[in-house]
Amino acid sequence: MAILIDDARWPAHGTLWAHLVSDTSIEELHAFARVNGINARAFDLDHYDVPARAHDRLVAAGAEHVSGHELVRRLIASGLRVRAKDR
């Protein structure tokens, strides 16, 4: 049971963005996001997009920092991954 965050590598809106996911449940992910002040608009079907400036704070709050490959692997294994063709 973990909240995972990868490196902020995706540019948009003048900053870099990371992905925040749960390897257990979307409810767990929403609860973590809510407690940590992540806007609900940042949710994209199976993950939250979070700005680079929030990365260290979210790790300090308990998110496990993993590589992008590990994040996707664990999201797929959880059954929570929404495939690109289903978006």
C-alpha positions as CSV (number, residue, x, y, z in Angstrom):
1,M,0.0,0.0,0.0
2,A,1.8,3.1,-1.2
3,I,1.5,6.5,-2.8
4,L,4.2,6.8,-5.5
5,I,5.7,9.9,-7.2
6,D,8.1,10.0,-10.1
7,D,10.6,12.7,-11.2
8,A,9.2,16.0,-12.4
9,R,10.2,15.6,-16.1
10,W,7.1,16.7,-18.1
11,P,7.0,20.4,-19.1
12,A,3.8,22.4,-19.3
13,H,2.6,25.8,-18.2
14,G,6.2,27.0,-17.4
15,T,7.2,24.2,-15.0
16,L,8.0,20.5,-14.9
17,W,5.4,18.0,-13.7
18,A,5.5,14.7,-11.9
19,H,2.9,12.0,-11.5
20,L,1.4,10.9,-8.2
21,V,-0.4,7.5,-8.1
22,S,-1.5,4.8,-5.6
23,D,-0.6,1.2,-6.0
24,T,-3.7,0.3,-4.0
25,S,-6.8,2.4,-4.7
26,I,-8.0,5.6,-6.2
27,E,-9.7,6.5,-2.9
28,E,-6.3,6.3,-1.2
29,L,-4.8,8.6,-3.9
30,H,-7.7,11.1,-3.5
31,A,-7.3,11.1,0.3
32,F,-3.6,11.7,0.1
33,A,-4.1,14.5,-2.4
34,R,-6.8,16.1,-0.4
35,V,-4.7,16.1,2.9
36,N,-1.7,17.5,1.0
37,G,-3.6,20.4,-0.8
38,I,-3.5,19.0,-4.3
39,N,-6.3,20.5,-6.4
40,A,-8.8,18.0,-7.7
41,R,-8.4,19.5,-11.2
42,A,-4.9,17.9,-11.2
43,F,-6.5,14.4,-11.3
44,D,-6.2,12.6,-14.7
45,L,-8.2,9.3,-14.5
46,D,-5.4,7.3,-12.7
47,H,-2.9,9.9,-11.5
48,Y,-2.4,13.5,-10.3
49,D,-0.1,15.8,-12.2
50,V,1.9,17.7,-9.5
51,P,4.4,20.5,-10.1
52,A,8.1,20.1,-9.4
53,R,7.8,22.6,-6.5
54,A,5.5,20.2,-4.6
55,H,7.7,17.1,-5.1
56,D,9.9,17.3,-1.9
57,R,6.9,18.2,0.2
58,L,4.9,15.2,-1.0
59,V,7.8,12.9,-0.4
60,A,8.1,14.3,3.1
61,A,4.4,13.6,3.6
62,G,4.9,10.0,2.8
63,A,4.9,9.6,-1.0
64,E,7.5,7.1,-2.2
65,H,9.9,8.5,-4.8
66,V,10.3,5.9,-7.7
67,S,11.4,6.1,-11.3
68,G,8.9,6.7,-14.0
69,H,9.2,3.1,-15.2
70,E,8.6,1.8,-11.7
71,L,5.6,4.0,-11.2
72,V,4.0,2.7,-14.4
73,R,4.9,-0.9,-13.6
74,R,3.3,-0.7,-10.2
75,L,0.3,1.2,-11.5
76,I,-0.3,-1.5,-14.1
77,A,0.2,-4.3,-11.5
78,S,-2.4,-2.6,-9.2
79,G,-5.1,-2.8,-12.0
80,L,-5.7,1.0,-11.7
81,R,-3.9,2.0,-14.9
82,V,-6.0,3.7,-17.6
83,R,-4.6,2.8,-20.9
84,A,-3.9,5.7,-23.4
85,K,-6.5,4.2,-25.9
86,D,-9.1,4.4,-23.1
87,R,-8.5,8.0,-22.2
